[in-house]
Amino acid sequence: MPIRLYSYWRSSSAYRVRIALNLKGLDYEMIPVSLAPGVSEQRRDEYRSVNPQMLVPFLEDGEVKMGQSMAILEYLEETYPETPLLPKDEPARSRVRAFCNMIACDIQPLNNLRVTDYIKVEFDADPMGDWYSHWIHEGFRAAEALTSGGPYAFGDAPTLADAMLVPQVYNARRFNVSLDEFPTLMATVDACNELEAFKKAAPEQQSDAA
């Protein structure tokens, strides 16, 4: 049975997993789960029976069934090591992990759909202005300083750091966040988006793209 990935085309968390699967050259079946307002397939009983957390991505690989993108990325790295996406040696290996968690733990959760929707409903405020850009800028200032450059985030081969960065920049651009102060990160994203693995993972290339 092929790997199955439950995904939504605009989910940055699913986007990062698609990139990793493509970089590793793994075949997988995409199962769209619409998070669109008014549709919310993730809240229906059918998907809740698959993933009680009602989030994407969710990966099925034989007996292994798991959510949470960082856990999925670590699983793929451990299970399919032929094309590694973590550096072999320290301290580079830990630096890539730290970079990934800056995005997964400190930037993206504050700007994800559940949080921004809650802000709109409970506080009658628009989170897509100062709130969104504040957390992007806060995180990217540190990320800009941590990258080693040349041409990817940590050297001459893509890593999990690049799989995390590209979707986060995509979202920032989608909401018109100014990224002029991050030239190194933008150059990294440009280099990544020249690769077929990143092109195939792009939101607009997905079967469920609106």
C-alpha positions in Angstrom: 0.0 0.0 0.0 1.4 3.4 -0.9 2.0 6.2 1.6 -1.2 8.2 2.0 -1.2 11.9 2.8 -4.3 13.7 4.0 -3.7 17.2 2.8 -5.2 20.6 2.1 -3.7 22.6 -0.7 -3.3 25.8 1.3 -2.1 24.2 4.6 1.5 25.2 5.2 1.9 22.2 7.5 0.8 19.8 4.7 2.9 21.7 2.2 6.1 21.1 4.2 5.3 17.3 4.2 4.7 17.3 0.5 8.1 18.9 -0.1 9.8 16.3 2.1 8.1 13.4 0.3 9.1 14.8 -3.0 12.7 15.5 -2.0 13.0 11.9 -0.9 11.4 10.6 -4.1 8.6 8.7 -2.3 5.4 7.8 -4.1 2.3 8.8 -2.2 -1.4 9.1 -2.6 -2.9 12.5 -1.9 -6.2 12.6 -0.1 -7.7 16.1 -0.1 -9.4 17.4 3.1 -11.0 20.8 2.6 -10.4 23.2 5.4 -12.3 25.9 3.5 -14.8 27.9 5.5 -18.3 26.5 5.0 -16.9 23.2 4.0 -14.7 22.1 6.9 -14.3 18.5 5.9 -11.8 18.1 8.8 -14.6 18.4 11.3 -16.8 15.7 9.7 -17.2 12.3 11.3 -15.5 10.6 8.4 -12.2 12.4 8.9 -12.5 12.6 12.6 -12.4 8.8 12.7 -9.1 9.0 10.8 -7.6 11.9 12.9 -9.3 12.8 16.1 -7.4 16.1 16.2 -9.2 17.1 13.0 -6.1 18.7 11.5 -3.9 18.1 8.4 -1.5 16.7 7.5 -2.1 13.1 8.5 0.1 10.3 7.2 -0.6 6.6 6.7 2.3 4.3 5.9 1.3 0.7 6.4 0.6 0.3 10.1 2.0 3.7 10.9 -0.7 6.4 11.2 0.2 9.8 12.5 -0.5 13.5 12.5 1.7 16.6 13.3 4.0 17.7 10.6 7.2 17.7 12.6 6.6 14.2 13.8 5.8 13.1 10.2 9.0 14.7 8.9 11.1 13.0 11.6 9.4 9.7 10.8 10.2 10.0 7.1 13.8 10.9 7.9 14.2 7.8 10.1 12.3 5.4 7.9 13.5 6.5 4.5 17.1 7.6 5.1 18.4 7.1 1.5 17.9 10.8 0.7 18.7 12.5 4.0 17.1 15.9 4.9 19.1 16.4 8.1 22.8 17.0 8.0 24.9 14.0 9.1 27.1 15.8 11.6 26.7 18.1 14.6 26.3 21.0 15.2 24.6 21.4 11.7 22.1 18.7 12.5 20.8 20.4 15.6 20.8 23.8 14.0 18.5 22.5 11.3 16.2 21.0 13.9 16.2 24.3 15.9 15.4 26.3 12.7 12.5 23.9 11.9 11.0 24.3 15.4 11.3 28.1 15.2 8.7 27.9 12.4 6.7 25.0 13.6 6.4 26.1 17.3 6.9 29.9 17.3 5.7 31.4 14.0 3.1 29.2 12.3 0.9 28.3 15.4 0.2 31.9 16.1 -1.0 32.6 12.6 -2.8 29.4 11.7 -6.5 29.2 10.7 -7.8 28.2 14.1 -6.1 31.1 15.9 -7.0 33.8 13.3 -10.6 32.6 13.2 -10.8 32.8 17.0 -9.4 36.3 17.0 -12.0 37.4 14.4 -15.0 35.8 16.3 -14.1 36.4 19.9 -12.4 39.8 19.7 -13.9 41.3 16.5 -10.4 42.1 15.3 -8.6 41.6 12.0 -5.6 39.3 12.7 -4.4 39.5 9.1 -2.8 42.9 9.6 -0.4 43.8 12.4 -0.9 40.5 14.3 0.1 38.3 11.3 3.1 40.4 10.2 4.4 40.9 13.7 4.9 37.2 14.3 6.4 36.7 10.8 8.9 39.5 11.4 9.7 38.3 14.9 10.5 34.8 13.7 12.2 35.7 10.5 14.7 38.1 12.1 16.1 35.2 14.0 15.9 32.8 11.0 17.7 35.3 8.8 20.6 35.3 11.3 20.7 31.6 11.7 20.9 30.4 8.1 24.3 29.5 6.8 23.5 30.5 3.2 24.7 29.0 0.0 22.2 28.5 -1.7 19.9 26.6 0.7 19.2 27.4 4.3 22.1 25.3 5.6 24.4 24.7 2.7 24.5 23.3 -0.8 21.6 20.7 -0.4 18.0 21.2 0.8 17.2 20.1 4.3 14.1 20.0 6.4 14.8 23.7 7.2 14.0 24.5 3.5 10.9 22.4 3.6 9.7 24.5 6.6 10.8 27.9 5.3 9.2 27.8 1.8 5.6 27.3 3.0 5.9 30.0 5.7 7.2 32.5 3.1 4.4 31.5 0.8 1.8 32.3 3.5 3.5 35.6 4.3 3.4 36.7 0.7 -0.2 35.6 0.4 -1.1 38.1 3.2 1.2 40.8 1.8 3.7 40.8 4.6 6.8 42.8 3.7 9.8 40.6 3.5 12.4 43.1 2.3 14.5 42.9 5.4 15.2 39.2 4.9 17.3 38.9 1.7 19.0 35.7 2.7 15.8 33.9 3.4 14.3 35.2 0.1 17.3 34.0 -1.9 17.0 30.6 -0.2 13.3 30.4 -1.2 14.1 31.4 -4.8 16.7 28.6 -5.0 14.3 26.0 -3.5 11.5 27.0 -5.9 13.8 26.1 -8.8 13.7 22.5 -7.8 11.1 20.1 -9.1 10.3 18.7 -5.6 9.3 22.2 -4.5 7.4 23.0 -7.7 5.3 19.8 -7.4 4.5 20.6 -3.8 3.3 24.1 -4.4 -0.3 24.8 -3.4 -1.4 25.8 -6.9 -0.2 22.4 -8.2 -2.4 20.4 -6.0 -5.5 18.6 -7.2 -7.8 20.3 -4.7 -6.5 23.9 -5.5 -9.4 26.3 -5.7 
